Amino acid sequence: MALYRILQNSPLGPEEITRLSTAYEQALRTIGVQDRNDPLTELIAKKIIEIGQTGLKDPAEICGRAVEELGLPKG
């Protein structure tokens, strides 16, 4: 999965990784992505990480902002 591959060598702590992972999974469910090899998963992962780095802590807010900023339809 894209997010986990990107975070593999990151300096983030376990809490941050859990928060971003939760937001990522929620975003995939929100837009209805089933195929974890879909190129869209990497785009979502990068946006989740970018938003997570702004200091936003709530996974639901991170997810919502990512879906909104990417202009993705909710599935």
mmCIF file of the C-alpha atoms, coordinates in Angstrom:
data_MODEL
# 
_entry.id   MODEL 
# 
loop_
_atom_site.group_PDB 
_atom_site.id 
_atom_site.type_symbol 
_atom_site.label_atom_id 
_atom_site.label_alt_id 
_atom_site.label_comp_id 
_atom_site.label_asym_id 
_atom_site.label_entity_id 
_atom_site.label_seq_id 
_atom_site.pdbx_PDB_ins_code 
_atom_site.Cartn_x 
_atom_site.Cartn_y 
_atom_site.Cartn_z 
_atom_site.occupancy 
_atom_site.B_iso_or_equiv 
_atom_site.pdbx_formal_charge 
_atom_site.auth_seq_id 
_atom_site.auth_comp_id 
_atom_site.auth_asym_id 
_atom_site.auth_atom_id 
_atom_site.pdbx_PDB_model_num 
ATOM 1  C CA . MET A 1 1  ? 0.000   0.000  0.000  1.00 0.00 ? 1  MET A CA 1 
ATOM 2  C CA . ALA A 1 2  ? 1.254   3.399  -0.961 1.00 0.00 ? 2  ALA A CA 1 
ATOM 3  C CA . LEU A 1 3  ? 1.168   5.128  2.423  1.00 0.00 ? 3  LEU A CA 1 
ATOM 4  C CA . TYR A 1 4  ? 3.024   2.390  4.235  1.00 0.00 ? 4  TYR A CA 1 
ATOM 5  C CA . ARG A 1 5  ? 5.680   2.240  1.534  1.00 0.00 ? 5  ARG A CA 1 
ATOM 6  C CA . ILE A 1 6  ? 6.208   6.007  1.755  1.00 0.00 ? 6  ILE A CA 1 
ATOM 7  C CA . LEU A 1 7  ? 6.311   6.018  5.567  1.00 0.00 ? 7  LEU A CA 1 
ATOM 8  C CA . GLN A 1 8  ? 8.702   3.063  5.741  1.00 0.00 ? 8  GLN A CA 1 
ATOM 9  C CA . ASN A 1 9  ? 11.802  5.256  6.001  1.00 0.00 ? 9  ASN A CA 1 
ATOM 10 C CA . SER A 1 10 ? 10.203  8.295  7.593  1.00 0.00 ? 10 SER A CA 1 
ATOM 11 C CA . PRO A 1 11 ? 11.271  9.771  10.923 1.00 0.00 ? 11 PRO A CA 1 
ATOM 12 C CA . LEU A 1 12 ? 7.665   9.916  12.153 1.00 0.00 ? 12 LEU A CA 1 
ATOM 13 C CA . GLY A 1 13 ? 6.764   8.370  15.472 1.00 0.00 ? 13 GLY A CA 1 
ATOM 14 C CA . PRO A 1 14 ? 4.207   5.589  15.992 1.00 0.00 ? 14 PRO A CA 1 
ATOM 15 C CA . GLU A 1 15 ? 1.417   8.016  16.970 1.00 0.00 ? 15 GLU A CA 1 
ATOM 16 C CA . GLU A 1 16 ? 1.871   10.080 13.824 1.00 0.00 ? 16 GLU A CA 1 
ATOM 17 C CA . ILE A 1 17 ? 2.008   6.979  11.634 1.00 0.00 ? 17 ILE A CA 1 
ATOM 18 C CA . THR A 1 18 ? -1.176  5.623  13.234 1.00 0.00 ? 18 THR A CA 1 
ATOM 19 C CA . ARG A 1 19 ? -2.935  8.966  12.732 1.00 0.00 ? 19 ARG A CA 1 
ATOM 20 C CA . LEU A 1 20 ? -1.901  9.177  9.064  1.00 0.00 ? 20 LEU A CA 1 
ATOM 21 C CA . SER A 1 21 ? -2.736  5.509  8.442  1.00 0.00 ? 21 SER A CA 1 
ATOM 22 C CA . THR A 1 22 ? -6.209  6.012  9.885  1.00 0.00 ? 22 THR A CA 1 
ATOM 23 C CA . ALA A 1 23 ? -6.781  9.077  7.708  1.00 0.00 ? 23 ALA A CA 1 
ATOM 24 C CA . TYR A 1 24 ? -5.475  7.209  4.636  1.00 0.00 ? 24 TYR A CA 1 
ATOM 25 C CA . GLU A 1 25 ? -7.744  4.194  5.163  1.00 0.00 ? 25 GLU A CA 1 
ATOM 26 C CA . GLN A 1 26 ? -10.702 6.474  5.788  1.00 0.00 ? 26 GLN A CA 1 
ATOM 27 C CA . ALA A 1 27 ? -9.978  8.426  2.592  1.00 0.00 ? 27 ALA A CA 1 
ATOM 28 C CA . LEU A 1 28 ? -9.842  5.244  0.525  1.00 0.00 ? 28 LEU A CA 1 
ATOM 29 C CA . ARG A 1 29 ? -13.191 4.138  1.957  1.00 0.00 ? 29 ARG A CA 1 
ATOM 30 C CA . THR A 1 30 ? -14.672 7.617  1.420  1.00 0.00 ? 30 THR A CA 1 
ATOM 31 C CA . ILE A 1 31 ? -13.897 7.650  -2.290 1.00 0.00 ? 31 ILE A CA 1 
ATOM 32 C CA . GLY A 1 32 ? -14.533 3.926  -2.757 1.00 0.00 ? 32 GLY A CA 1 
ATOM 33 C CA . VAL A 1 33 ? -11.055 2.738  -3.783 1.00 0.00 ? 33 VAL A CA 1 
ATOM 34 C CA . GLN A 1 34 ? -10.910 -1.046 -3.479 1.00 0.00 ? 34 GLN A CA 1 
ATOM 35 C CA . ASP A 1 35 ? -7.800  -1.788 -5.541 1.00 0.00 ? 35 ASP A CA 1 
ATOM 36 C CA . ARG A 1 36 ? -4.754  -1.000 -3.426 1.00 0.00 ? 36 ARG A CA 1 
ATOM 37 C CA . ASN A 1 37 ? -2.631  -0.975 -6.602 1.00 0.00 ? 37 ASN A CA 1 
ATOM 38 C CA . ASP A 1 38 ? -4.693  1.874  -8.061 1.00 0.00 ? 38 ASP A CA 1 
ATOM 39 C CA . PRO A 1 39 ? -2.343  4.808  -8.833 1.00 0.00 ? 39 PRO A CA 1 
ATOM 40 C CA . LEU A 1 40 ? -4.793  7.026  -6.972 1.00 0.00 ? 40 LEU A CA 1 
ATOM 41 C CA . THR A 1 41 ? -3.676  5.454  -3.670 1.00 0.00 ? 41 THR A CA 1 
ATOM 42 C CA . GLU A 1 42 ? -0.239  7.041  -3.985 1.00 0.00 ? 42 GLU A CA 1 
ATOM 43 C CA . LEU A 1 43 ? -1.724  10.445 -4.742 1.00 0.00 ? 43 LEU A CA 1 
ATOM 44 C CA . ILE A 1 44 ? -3.955  10.142 -1.674 1.00 0.00 ? 44 ILE A CA 1 
ATOM 45 C CA . ALA A 1 45 ? -1.052  8.956  0.494  1.00 0.00 ? 45 ALA A CA 1 
ATOM 46 C CA . LYS A 1 46 ? 1.109   11.929 -0.461 1.00 0.00 ? 46 LYS A CA 1 
ATOM 47 C CA . LYS A 1 47 ? -1.734  14.381 0.183  1.00 0.00 ? 47 LYS A CA 1 
ATOM 48 C CA . ILE A 1 48 ? -2.481  12.761 3.591  1.00 0.00 ? 48 ILE A CA 1 
ATOM 49 C CA . ILE A 1 49 ? 1.178   13.115 4.585  1.00 0.00 ? 49 ILE A CA 1 
ATOM 50 C CA . GLU A 1 50 ? 1.314   16.703 3.330  1.00 0.00 ? 50 GLU A CA 1 
ATOM 51 C CA . ILE A 1 51 ? -1.765  17.666 5.340  1.00 0.00 ? 51 ILE A CA 1 
ATOM 52 C CA . GLY A 1 52 ? -0.554  15.731 8.381  1.00 0.00 ? 52 GLY A CA 1 
ATOM 53 C CA . GLN A 1 53 ? 2.609   17.818 8.364  1.00 0.00 ? 53 GLN A CA 1 
ATOM 54 C CA . THR A 1 54 ? 0.570   21.006 8.814  1.00 0.00 ? 54 THR A CA 1 
ATOM 55 C CA . GLY A 1 55 ? -0.081  20.037 12.418 1.00 0.00 ? 55 GLY A CA 1 
ATOM 56 C CA . LEU A 1 56 ? -3.638  18.836 11.933 1.00 0.00 ? 56 LEU A CA 1 
ATOM 57 C CA . LYS A 1 57 ? -4.159  15.940 14.347 1.00 0.00 ? 57 LYS A CA 1 
ATOM 58 C CA . ASP A 1 58 ? -7.664  14.549 13.742 1.00 0.00 ? 58 ASP A CA 1 
ATOM 59 C CA . PRO A 1 59 ? -7.610  11.711 11.166 1.00 0.00 ? 59 PRO A CA 1 
ATOM 60 C CA . ALA A 1 60 ? -11.177 12.522 10.059 1.00 0.00 ? 60 ALA A CA 1 
ATOM 61 C CA . GLU A 1 61 ? -10.200 16.140 9.367  1.00 0.00 ? 61 GLU A CA 1 
ATOM 62 C CA . ILE A 1 62 ? -7.021  15.066 7.560  1.00 0.00 ? 62 ILE A CA 1 
ATOM 63 C CA . CYS A 1 63 ? -9.087  12.671 5.438  1.00 0.00 ? 63 CYS A CA 1 
ATOM 64 C CA . GLY A 1 64 ? -11.761 15.263 4.660  1.00 0.00 ? 64 GLY A CA 1 
ATOM 65 C CA . ARG A 1 65 ? -9.240  17.895 3.694  1.00 0.00 ? 65 ARG A CA 1 
ATOM 66 C CA . ALA A 1 66 ? -7.305  15.470 1.472  1.00 0.00 ? 66 ALA A CA 1 
ATOM 67 C CA . VAL A 1 67 ? -10.416 14.342 -0.400 1.00 0.00 ? 67 VAL A CA 1 
ATOM 68 C CA . GLU A 1 68 ? -11.541 17.950 -0.786 1.00 0.00 ? 68 GLU A CA 1 
ATOM 69 C CA . GLU A 1 69 ? -8.163  19.297 -1.919 1.00 0.00 ? 69 GLU A CA 1 
ATOM 70 C CA . LEU A 1 70 ? -7.770  16.505 -4.471 1.00 0.00 ? 70 LEU A CA 1 
ATOM 71 C CA . GLY A 1 71 ? -11.301 17.147 -5.742 1.00 0.00 ? 71 GLY A CA 1 
ATOM 72 C CA . LEU A 1 72 ? -12.206 13.473 -5.485 1.00 0.00 ? 72 LEU A CA 1 
ATOM 73 C CA . PRO A 1 73 ? -15.803 12.299 -5.695 1.00 0.00 ? 73 PRO A CA 1 
ATOM 74 C CA . LYS A 1 74 ? -17.107 10.569 -2.605 1.00 0.00 ? 74 LYS A CA 1 
ATOM 75 C CA . GLY A 1 75 ? -17.978 7.017  -3.541 1.00 0.00 ? 75 GLY A CA 1 
# 
